Amino acid sequence: MQNYLSAAIVLSPGGVIMWILVGLISGWLAGILMKGGGYGIIGDLIVGLVGSFVGGILFGFIGSDAGTTGFLGSIVVSVIGACVFIFILRVISGRRVVH
């Protein structure tokens, strides 16, 4: 029986290069989706990597294994997590985006 209070961390896209690629793509997509336009290469990478972690925890809590479906699944989970992360940062900082 799986303990849902502790999410397992699965290193789905193996290798540092794949983690960087997933982080850049998901951070950039989350910046576009959240009407921020991206955060630069380093900012997108950080947002994407944190988003991967947040997305992995969220999907682990609901019992989904979407992140283990390969590269595309990792991107989807990471983008969702990055959007949640950006939303939390904006709520905490009180930042408003005007477009």
MODASUL-V919122 format. One record per backbone hydrogen bond with DSSP energy under -0.5 kcal/mol. CO is the residue of the C=O (numbers start at 1). NH is the residue of the N-H. E is the energy in kcal/mol with one decimal. If there is no record, write none. Layout:
co | nh | e
CO | NH | E
CO | NH | E
This chain:
co | nh | e
2 | 4 | -0.8
3 | 6 | -1.0
5 | 7 | -0.5
8 | 10 | -0.7
9 | 11 | -0.5
10 | 12 | -1.8
12 | 14 | -1.2
15 | 19 | -1.8
16 | 20 | -2.5
17 | 21 | -2.5
18 | 22 | -2.9
19 | 23 | -2.5
20 | 24 | -2.6
21 | 25 | -2.5
22 | 26 | -2.6
23 | 27 | -2.3
24 | 28 | -2.2
25 | 29 | -2.6
26 | 30 | -2.5
27 | 31 | -2.0
28 | 32 | -1.9
29 | 33 | -3.0
30 | 34 | -2.4
31 | 36 | -3.3
31 | 37 | -1.6
32 | 35 | -1.5
39 | 43 | -0.6
40 | 44 | -3.0
41 | 45 | -2.1
42 | 46 | -2.4
43 | 47 | -2.9
44 | 48 | -2.8
45 | 49 | -2.6
46 | 50 | -2.6
47 | 51 | -2.5
48 | 52 | -2.1
49 | 53 | -1.7
50 | 54 | -2.9
51 | 55 | -3.2
52 | 56 | -2.3
53 | 57 | -2.0
54 | 58 | -2.8
55 | 59 | -2.9
56 | 60 | -1.7
57 | 61 | -2.1
58 | 62 | -1.4
59 | 64 | -2.2
60 | 63 | -0.6
65 | 68 | -1.6
66 | 69 | -1.3
70 | 74 | -2.1
71 | 75 | -2.1
72 | 76 | -2.4
73 | 77 | -2.4
74 | 78 | -2.3
75 | 79 | -2.8
76 | 80 | -2.2
77 | 81 | -2.4
78 | 82 | -2.7
79 | 83 | -2.4
80 | 84 | -2.0
81 | 85 | -2.4
82 | 86 | -2.8
83 | 87 | -2.4
84 | 88 | -2.4
85 | 89 | -2.4
86 | 90 | -2.5
87 | 91 | -2.2
88 | 92 | -2.4
89 | 93 | -2.6
90 | 94 | -1.7
90 | 95 | -0.7
96 | 98 | -0.5
97 | 99 | -0.5
